[in-house]
Amino acid sequence: MTKERIGILTGGGDCAGLNPAIKWAVKTAMDKRLESERGVQYEVIGIKNGWNGLMFEDGVDPKAGDYITDLDEQIVRTWDRYGGTMLGTSRTNPYNPKNDRSRLVLENIEKLKLDALIAIGGDDTLGVADRVTREGVNVVGIPKTIDKDMVETEYTLGFETAVNVITEEVDRLRTTAGSHRRIFVVETMGRHTGWLALEGGESCGAYIILIPECDFSIKKVNDLLLEGRKAGNRYEILLVAEGAKPSGGTEFVRQDGVDAFGHKMLGGIGEFLAGEINKGTGVETRSVVLSHLQRGGAPCAYDRRMGRYFGIAAVDLIVTRDFGKMVCFRDGEITSCPLDQVVGRTNYVDVDKNYDVERYSGRRTIFRYRE
Ligand code: F6P
């Protein structure tokens, strides 16, 4: 029987759903029944800490140096219950223009005798996956990001768990907000897109939702809040994505500089807005930044299931030698699309279709915009 070796890595920001995908990729690849059907015996190794796991120097033992680890069905048996990634992750960019180490990655893929590589990540990680594909490496991708901003797929791992966190945390805030008759501004993640704020806000019933795709007027936010008070609201919850900004303003940056992929660290809009609301309405306003809580914790049922399906589908692509693809979820089906159609593109919220620009909230019509 032919023997082949698969490597698997997780890159970029962690989230819930990565471990279920790893588990099911390993179980599917090493399944004994499927093995005899395929006539190929797969071995799977874990690459640690994203692309960094493939950046060990000559003379370094990758196992002892904490770059790779063995995986098998017993090792991954319980992983689907846990958040984060058991393989570790990093925002390492081997093609960083300031320090291009991509040769090392390609040489190490050869050294490790990898016949195929599964990369689980967002646009950055899969951007690297696309580049190594063009260098002749057999890669398949699995989409993950709580921002749900990738194109060609209606789901990215981690999103639904993050929406659950938002819903639970806002439920908690409601009691204290109501007791004190306060306004709470809750800042969510979402660098370029507002899916998380929007769907999180729809799930928790936020009064106002502000997203990067629609610049907002502070005066209008305050008018809406006062309108709510007049109508009898005891308190209001306002959700704002970290990338949202007031009209004529710029996004709020938490820290100077950029990461290896050129991203700024955003944050601060929630606190700023709470100040403006305090001033503009005279109502006591507080802000809360949900930050990495949204990426933490055990995967919800949906992320466990989608991680499972994506992991299985990734191995299917390897078995059929359909490389250079990303597994995706479209129209209720697990399917795939070329990596080069995904990378560098962003799935923005369609404001006309999904957002109410008058109320700064989720849509109130469903069928009117259906083609
Ligand atoms: O993965 C995307 C994201 O969740 C963004 O919404 C956010 O800006 C970023 O991660 C923060 O990542 P970190 O602080 O881990 O670098």
Residues whose N, C-alpha, C, O or C-beta is under 5 A from the ligand:
A	BS01	F6P	G13 T145 D147 M189 G190 R191
